[in-house]
Amino acid sequence: MSSEPTIPTAILAETQNYMVYTADEPDGERTYNLELGTVTLHFFQEEWDEFLKLIRALPKSATK
């Protein structure tokens, strides 16, 4: 039996190949996790906010 704590997670969005989910860490901090195939990016709240700002700043032509 594992003594590691269970970390609550919640899926925010997913497609066939990608997923975004949150994890409530044992220290009380929420992380945002972006799974891109075999790569996972982990963001703290401030980093996630900046990442979303970056994505929203993309020109419409870049999202087609």
N, C-alpha and C positions, 0 to 999 in steps of 0.2 A: 504494500500500500504506500502511495506517494505522500510525502509530507509537504509537497509544494502546494501553495494556496491556489484555489480556483480563481481565475481572473474572469470576471463577467465581460462578455463581448456582445456587441450589437451590430448587425450588418446594416449599413446605411444604403448601399447600392451594390448591385452586381450584374455582370453580363456573363456570357459563356466563358470568357477568359480572364476577366478582371473583377476585383472586389474592393470595396471600401468598408472598413468596419472600425468601431471604436473598442477600446479596451480600458476598463477601469482598473488601474494598477493598484497594488497593495498599499502604496504610499498615498493614495487618494488622488493622484494625477490621472487625467484621462488622456490617452494617446489615440491618435488617428492613424490608421494603417491602410496603405494603398498597395494591394497585391496586383502585380503586373506579370502574370505568368509565373516564372520562377524567382522573380525579384519582389521583395517587400520593402516599402519605404515606411519608416516610422516617424511620426510628427508629434511634437508636443503642441499644445493649444496655440501658442504664438506662431509657431512654424506653420501650422495648418492654416491659420488665418492669412498669413502671408502667401502661402501656396494658392489658396482660393482667390486671393486678390490678383495673383499672377495669371491664373487661368482665365479669370473674368476680363483681364486686360487684353487677351488675345483678340486680334481682329476677326471679324465674322468670317472672312475668307479662310482663315486658318482652321476653322472648325467644320469645314465641309468635307 
